[in-house]
Amino acid sequence: MVSSSKDEPGGDLENSSGNAPESNSECLFAAGEKVLAYHGPRIYEAKVKKVEFRKNEWKYHVHYLGWNKNWDEWVGMDRLMKHIEENVLKQQALDKKAGVDKNAKSGRSSQVKPKSSSDSKLDNEETKNNVAKGKKRKADLGIEKNNSAAEKLLKIQIPSTLKKQLVDDWEFITRQNKLVKLPRSPNVEDIIAKYLDYRSKKDGTKTDAVGEILKGLRCYFNKALPVVLLYKKEREQYNESVSDNVTPSYIYGAEHLLRLFVKLPELLAYVKIDEETLIRMQQKLHEFLKFLQKNESTFFLATYDDHKVIGGSGKGKDS
């Protein structure tokens, strides 16, 4: 899960020259083979592009079918399964059990993934509910689809360490039953102010373009958070933490702000933006993400609080 050549998948693996496989080590998957790969809470169809033996184990460089190559990554055999009927059924069962938005998994929703055969079967069952829900969400955000703009999606490449934050974020909430303790410090307002100060010192002057983009980012965050940025388990916490006279950007921090970058391409597809502005915006957002990455230890929580503990303190309960 990478976004630049510096973070190329497998780049941190040891050089394998002279590191011969042990006699009892078996390579289970071949280059060019179609497989099923675990990624976060779901199983995806993928293709093995390369096979190497490193750190005393086989590593497989996989491409997720229907996804941008930026999501290609090196994985171990524990993440892969043979593409056979039995495992396809397991994939379908896992999707159904998850019972959540298919595009909101493990930080991968910034790409538009074509439906696999298993996705199509599930979607056929859920179409009626999802159509109504989708229209409501778009109406809540005050956005109207523009076909020409939708064809030129904003491409946001999230740094690999921040992708890991997204996966950990999902893991804490959905698997470990934990929540971000609110209010956060620094909150989104603090982070934006720190970035403006950082840019001002770096550039020697305050740039209006950066200020306008961050103003828009804040606006999108406050409108999108209750609509598309929360997990089900966080909704009661939101209702108890955000009052009518307080905006989410003063309550939430980097964890939820990062989720916005996953959704931005989808949200901005409904706004009429010329190509030149889109490219400039993309560049500024990438610079902001690098700032988040640089200050990761300061802005992001290392762990979340137990759900029950937070509920007991009036900050949220199980939904």
N, C-alpha and C positions, 0 to 999 in steps of 0.2 A: 504494500500500500504506500505508494510514493508519489511525489509530484515533481521531482527534479533529478538531474543526473547525479547530483551530489548524494542523493539518498537512494541510488539505484538498488532495487531488491537484491539481496545477497551480497551487497557491497561490504557488509560488516562480517561476512563469513570468512574463515581462514582460507588461505590459498590451499587448494587441494592437491597440488602437485606432489607426488610421492606418497600421498595418503591413500593407500590402496584399501578397498573394501575387505573386511574380514570374511573368512570363508563362510560363516553362517549368516552373513548379511545378504538380504535378498532385495533386489529392485523390483517393486511391485507394479510400477507404472512406466510406460515407455513414452518417449517423445512423440508427439503427434496423436496420442491417445485421448479420446474424449472421456472425461471423468465427471464425478460429482464432488464438489468441494465445499466444506464447511467454511462459512464466513459470518462471524457473529452468531445470531440466532437462527440463521437459515442455511439451506444447502443450495448451491448454485451449479448450473452446468458449466463446465470449464474444459479447457484443452491444455494438455501438458506441452509446453514449448521446449523446455530444456530439462535435462536430468544430470545432476552432479552429486558426487559423494564427498561431503564435507563434514568436519567435526564428528567423524565416525558414524555418520548416518546419511541416508539418501535425502536429497533435497530436490524439489520439483518446482520449476518456474511455470506458473499457470496463468492462462488468460481466461477471464470470465466471459463466456460467450454472450454477445450482445452488449458488452460494456466497453467503455473507452479503455485503451491500453494502459492508461495511467493507473488502472487498478491491478495490473499484472503484479504478481508477487511470488516470492519463494516461500514454499510451505513444506512441512514434513509430512510423512505418510499418514500421521494421525489426523490430518485435515482432509484426506482424500478417500474416495470410495470408487469402486468399479461402477461404470454406468450400465447397470443391469436392472431388470424390472423390480426386483426386490428392493433395491436401494432407491429407485424412483418413487416407489410407494412410501418409503421412509421419508423422502423429501416432501411429498404431498402431505403426509401426516404431520410433519413438523411445522409446515406452513399453516395448516389448519389449527394446530394447537397454539401457535404463537398468537393468532387472533388480533394482529396489529397491522398497521399500514405497511404494505410490502416494500414501499420505497423509503421507509424510515428506519432501516436497519444498519447498524454499525457504521454510520456515517457515510453510507454509500448512496444516499438519495440525491446527491448532486448530479448524478447521471440518470438519463432516461433509459430504463432497461426494457428491451422488447420482451414480450411475454414468452416464457417457456411453455411447454405443453402442460406442465403441472400448474403453472400460474393461470393459464387459460381456463382450466377446469374449475379452479377455485373462483376465478373472477366471474364466470358464468353464474355461479350461485350467489355472488354478492353484488351483482351489477345494480340492481334496483336500489339497494341501500346506499351504495357508494355514489351514484349519480346525484341523489338528493343531498348527500352529505357534502360532496364536492362543490355543488352550486352554492350551498350555504356558506362554506368556508371562503369562497371567492367573494361573495357578497359582503361578508363580515370584514374582509380586508379592503373593500372598496376598489376592487380591480376588475378590469374588463379585458378580455383576451383580444390581442391584436395579432392576426395570423403572420404578418411579415416579421414582427418582432419575435414571435415564438420560434421562428426558423433560425434566428440568430441568438441562441441561448448564451448567456454569460457563462464563461468557462472559469470556474474557480478551482484552482489546484491547491488543496489543503496540505500543508507540510506533513510528513509522515508521523512526526511525534504528536501533532495535533489530531491526526486520525486515530492514533492510539488513545488519546484523551476521549474521543467520541465513543470508541469501543468500551473503554473503562466506564464511561458515563452510563452507557446502556447496561453494562454488567452490574454496576452498583444498584441501579434502580430496579431493573426487571428480574435479576437473579438473586441479589443479596438483600433485597427489600430495604434499601437505604435511600435517604434523600439528602439533597444539598441543604445545609442549615441556613435558614434565612433570618434576617437580611444578610446579604453577602458584603464583605469588605475585602478588597475594593469592589464596588458595584460597577455596573456598566458605565454610569456617568463618570466615575473616577477613572476608569480605563481610557475612555475617550479623551478626558482632560489631560491625562498623562501622555497620550499619544500626540495630541496637539502641541503640548509643550516640547515633546521629543522632536517633532518635525520642525518646530520653530527654531530650536537650537541647532538642528542638523542643517537646515536650509538657510539659516540666518535671517529668515523672515517668515511671517505667518502667511501661508498660501490660502487664498479664498477657496480654491478648488477642493483642497483637502477638507476644509471646514464644511463645505456644502455636502460633500459625500458623507461625512460623519454625521451631519445633521439628518440626512436621509436615512442613514443606517440606524440611528437612534429611533427615528419615526417608525421604520419598518419593524424594529425589534419590539417596540411597545404595542404595535397593532397585531403583530404576528404571534407573540408569545402565548396569549390565551387561546389562540385559534389553532396553531399548528406546531408549536414548539414544546408542548408539554406532554409527558407520558401520562397515562390514565391515573397512575398512582400519585401523581403530583397535583392533581386538580383541586383536591380539598385543601391542600397546603396553600395553593394559589388563592383560593377564595378567602382563607383566613389571614393571609399575609398582605394582600393588595387591596387597599380600600379605594373608594371612589376618588379621593383627593390625592392619591399617591400613584405614580406611574411605575411600571415594572422595572425600568432602567435604574431606579433608586433602590430596588429590593434584590434584584438578581445580578449575577456576576458573569465571569468568563465562561463558565460551564454552559449556560443557556445562550450566551451570545454566540458561542462557536456553533451551536445548532442552527442559528440563523444562516450562517454561511453555507450550510448544506441545503437549505431551502431557497436561498436567494435566486439561483438560476430559474427555478420554477415560478417564483413570485414575480420576477422581473420580466418573464415571458409575456405577461399580461399588460406590460407598459410599453408605450411607443417610445423607443430610444433609437437615435441614429447610430450607425455603426462606429463612427469616430468617437462619440461619447461613450459607447459601450466599451471600446478598447481602453480608453482613458480610465474609466471606472474600474475595469478589470485590473489594471495596473495598480491603482491606488488601494484596492481591496487586498491585493496580494502583499503590498507593502505593510498594510495593517496586520495581516496574518503573520508576517515575519516578526512584527513587533510582539504579538501575542506569544509566538514561539520563543522569542528571545527572553521573555519575562514569564515563561511557563510556571516556574517554581513559585513565583510571587502571586500570579493571577489565579491559578487553578488549585483546587483542593486536592490533597493527596488521597483523602478518603472521605466518604460521606457518613452521615449519622444514621443510626438505626431508625427505621421508620416508626416503631412504637415509642421510642424515646422522644422523637420530635413531636409525635401526636400528643404525648403526655404533657409537653410544655406549651401546647396551644399552637404549634406551628404546622400541624398537619396530621392526618390519620390515614389508615388504609382505606382505599376506595373500593 
